[in-house]
């Protein structure tokens, strides 16, 4: 909800403060992605405490999977953020699972992410290359992951992921 944007922005900023791989701009990326025409509000999810404090956020953004013959729409998960004081308590896992349920409800076939194989592997993510999917991150192939949201939903739709420009600005 737009009324949550300020609080969500701060959660994302704080979540990445001590992440060495971060350039500390994830909160700015979310601001840019929310302004895209393909932004789907139902795929921007928050986790709240019982008193309504936002403690986590996940965003799924439509991306194109392009091959010579076809173009399909998948989702990119980025970022997943949980306030440091709430990390390792299942908040991130709950957000990922709920994001999957919502993506399935909306009819999407799969999700891609540049992320930790150890963390995302427990949700069923595999190397994107196993599905015939390539991503524009040379040297990070082991971290380019994908998941089918339904059995065989990515079968036969291989290609390269084309991200919105906002991911690279």
C-alpha positions as CSV (number, residue, x, y, z in Angstrom):
1,X,0.0,0.0,0.0
2,X,1.3,3.5,-0.7
3,X,0.8,4.4,2.9
4,X,3.4,1.7,3.8
5,X,6.1,3.0,1.4
6,X,8.0,5.2,3.8
7,X,8.2,2.5,6.5
8,X,9.0,-0.2,4.0
9,X,11.8,1.9,2.5
10,X,13.4,2.2,5.9
11,X,13.1,-1.5,6.6
12,X,14.8,-2.3,3.3
13,X,17.6,0.3,4.0
14,X,18.2,-1.1,7.5
15,X,18.1,-4.7,6.4
16,X,21.0,-4.1,3.9
17,X,23.2,-1.8,6.1
18,X,25.7,-4.5,7.1
19,X,25.5,-6.7,3.9
20,X,28.9,-6.6,2.3
21,X,27.6,-7.5,-1.1
22,X,25.1,-4.6,-1.0
23,X,25.7,-1.2,-2.6
24,X,23.1,0.2,-0.1
25,X,20.6,1.2,-2.8
26,X,18.1,-1.6,-2.5
27,X,15.5,0.8,-1.1
28,X,16.0,3.1,-4.0
29,X,15.6,0.2,-6.4
30,X,12.2,-0.6,-4.8
31,X,11.1,3.0,-5.3
32,X,12.0,2.8,-9.0
33,X,10.3,-0.6,-9.5
34,X,7.1,0.7,-7.9
35,X,6.9,3.4,-10.6
36,X,7.1,1.0,-13.5
37,X,4.0,0.4,-15.6
38,X,4.3,-3.4,-15.0
39,X,4.4,-3.0,-11.2
40,X,1.9,-5.3,-9.5
41,X,0.9,-4.0,-6.1
42,X,-0.3,-7.5,-5.0
43,X,3.3,-8.7,-5.4
44,X,4.8,-6.2,-2.9
45,X,4.3,-7.9,0.4
46,X,5.1,-6.8,4.0
47,X,5.4,-8.7,7.3
48,X,4.0,-6.9,10.3
49,X,4.1,-7.3,14.0
50,X,0.8,-7.6,15.9
51,X,0.8,-3.9,16.5
52,X,1.2,-3.1,12.8
53,X,5.0,-2.3,12.6
54,X,6.4,-3.4,9.3
55,X,9.4,-5.7,9.9
56,X,9.9,-7.2,6.4
57,X,9.2,-6.8,2.8
58,X,9.5,-8.8,-0.5
59,X,8.9,-7.6,-4.0
60,X,8.3,-9.6,-7.2
61,X,8.6,-7.7,-10.4
62,X,7.5,-9.0,-13.9
63,X,10.5,-9.6,-16.2
64,X,10.6,-11.0,-19.7
65,X,12.1,-14.4,-20.6
66,X,13.1,-14.0,-24.3
67,X,14.2,-16.5,-26.8
68,X,14.3,-16.4,-30.6
69,X,10.9,-18.0,-30.8
70,X,9.0,-16.8,-27.7
71,X,8.7,-14.2,-25.0
72,X,7.2,-15.1,-21.7
73,X,6.7,-13.1,-18.4
74,X,8.2,-14.4,-15.2
75,X,8.9,-12.7,-12.0
76,X,12.1,-11.5,-10.4
77,X,12.3,-11.6,-6.6
78,X,14.3,-8.6,-5.4
79,X,14.8,-7.6,-2.7
80,X,13.8,-9.6,0.3
81,X,14.4,-7.5,3.4
82,X,13.9,-8.1,7.1
83,X,14.8,-5.8,9.9
84,X,18.0,-7.1,11.5
85,X,16.3,-7.6,14.9
86,X,13.8,-9.9,13.3
87,X,16.2,-11.9,11.1
88,X,16.6,-15.7,11.6
89,X,13.0,-15.9,13.1
90,X,11.2,-17.1,9.9
91,X,10.0,-13.7,8.7
92,X,11.9,-13.9,5.4
93,X,10.8,-17.5,4.8
94,X,7.1,-16.5,5.5
95,X,7.5,-13.6,3.0
96,X,9.0,-15.9,0.3
97,X,6.2,-18.5,0.8
98,X,3.5,-15.9,0.7
99,X,5.0,-14.3,-2.4
100,X,5.0,-17.7,-4.1
101,X,1.3,-18.2,-3.2
102,X,0.3,-14.8,-4.6
103,X,2.3,-15.4,-7.8
104,X,0.6,-18.7,-8.3
105,X,-2.8,-17.1,-7.6
106,X,-2.0,-14.5,-10.3
107,X,-1.0,-17.2,-12.8
108,X,2.7,-16.7,-13.1
109,X,4.9,-19.7,-14.2
110,X,8.1,-19.0,-12.3
111,X,10.4,-16.7,-10.4
112,X,14.1,-15.9,-10.9
113,X,16.5,-14.4,-8.4
114,X,20.2,-13.5,-8.0
115,X,20.6,-14.9,-4.6
116,X,22.1,-17.4,-2.2
117,X,21.7,-21.0,-3.4
118,X,21.8,-22.2,0.3
119,X,19.0,-19.9,1.4
120,X,16.7,-20.0,-1.6
121,X,17.4,-23.7,-2.3
122,X,15.3,-24.7,0.7
123,X,12.2,-23.2,-1.1
124,X,13.0,-25.2,-4.3
125,X,15.1,-22.7,-6.2
126,X,17.6,-24.3,-8.6
127,X,20.3,-22.9,-10.9
128,X,18.4,-21.0,-13.6
129,X,20.6,-22.8,-16.2
130,X,18.9,-26.1,-15.3
131,X,15.7,-24.6,-16.8
132,X,17.5,-23.2,-19.8
133,X,17.3,-19.7,-18.4
134,X,20.2,-17.3,-18.5
135,X,20.5,-14.0,-16.6
136,X,22.6,-11.0,-17.4
137,X,25.1,-11.5,-14.5
138,X,28.3,-12.9,-15.9
139,X,30.4,-14.6,-13.3
140,X,27.4,-15.1,-10.9
141,X,25.9,-18.2,-12.7
142,X,25.9,-20.2,-9.4
143,X,23.7,-17.4,-7.9
144,X,21.3,-17.1,-10.8
145,X,18.3,-19.2,-9.5
146,X,14.8,-20.0,-10.7
147,X,11.8,-21.9,-9.4
148,X,8.8,-23.4,-11.2
149,X,5.6,-22.3,-9.4
150,X,3.8,-25.4,-10.7
151,X,5.2,-28.7,-11.9
152,X,6.9,-28.3,-15.3
153,X,5.6,-24.7,-15.7
154,X,9.0,-23.7,-17.1
155,X,9.4,-26.6,-19.4
156,X,10.1,-25.5,-23.0
157,X,10.2,-21.8,-22.3
158,X,14.0,-21.3,-22.0
159,X,15.7,-18.0,-22.9
160,X,17.4,-15.0,-21.4
161,X,15.9,-12.8,-18.7
162,X,15.4,-9.2,-19.6
163,X,15.2,-7.0,-16.5
164,X,13.7,-3.5,-16.5
165,X,16.4,-0.8,-16.7
166,X,15.7,0.2,-13.1
167,X,17.6,-2.9,-12.0
168,X,20.8,-1.5,-13.5
169,X,20.5,2.2,-12.8
